Amino acid sequence: MIQDIEAILYTAGLLERGMHPPDLPVKIFKGTTLTSSIREVLQQTNILNRAGTYGDESVGYPLEYDMLTIELTDDTFEITFFNRGITILTTNDDKLRRIHRFVCKSTRNDSLSNKPPPRLSRVRVGWLFFCAVLAEEFGDFSIPWA
């Protein structure tokens, strides 16, 4: 890569009626703290060529929202994903699976910092089950929080 990664900003959560994306917490990962595995996944998934908005924000509530911002030395790339799980299941698009793979692998706690993994909540257990079903159905799916 010619440009260095300055930072990766990741905003994710469920938006209830009346909520807006700025209401969600933002995780910021500085480029100097990124592991080599993150840089490797960045190249494998070709994520920088996938900037844009994906999914359908009118599917229903709560709305699943993911926004990934990758700041490079001279440029910024944004990927906004509405209802990522439903969209991947209904479209079976490889481009969307690559974005999902990057989000899962790059936001895992052990990849970005030395913090212990979070305790599994019902939502995360549900995601583990959901990703296991996707892996069984489509193959090579990353399971977040695994």
Steps between C-alpha positions, in 0.01 A plus 500: 500500500636841408301694762513422868190437707452790740193357676203266473174627649221252555146592598252219556179429679126472483311819426157518659238743369614856558867409536766623260843356415685768704321358806703178468847454649802525272804278538819666378808296419816694419708380209810453710321248725358284220641151482645345188200267483269800457714637219500155341118475516480850353693383195326160473150649499597794277283710731621838372326436167167434673417847633131586488165431661349152512181348628147628541427737784124458456487131597380567853592585855727466676732587215840330500760765416869463420730776380865438432724798428858436393718808510814484288775758474331686211155346473202370696276204414156445651286191491150527644302180542132483597365166624821315415378155605173511307665653194769232482245222538265635236755604237779240536740757353873431528581872529275526806648185654849652461389814684347282772820298526710814537269649765500176699874445486603861546276575798586193705652612827803271473589647160496864602603515861610299799165528680330176604203398285163626622257281690249340264161667512181364350554715192851362448384143555233568238767633261716195560208278407415719200860494371522123555189456284654725232827307514316173457296638212761704311839389636793724606316737735673666792325474832532824700584466868606137453 
